[in-house]
């Protein structure tokens, strides 16, 4: 049992990092204004098509200043 909320957060973060290393995906994170984020995501998906690389926006959120923080993921090689 974790002693504090921080202990729990650290344990969860460590688990997520281990899983990210072991799952075979390449991840890239970006923080950009909304329109640039759309262009970046579209360029990523054009370069690494979902059908070949299983590419997707893994997670995203809008920051208080209006920028978008997002993570794209894809397989290392096309199947």
Secondary structure, DSSP 8 states (H G I E B T S, - for coil): --SSHHHHHHHHHHHHHHHHHHS-EEEEEEEE-HHHHHHHHHHHHHHS-HHHH--EEEEEEE-TTS-EEEEEEEESS--
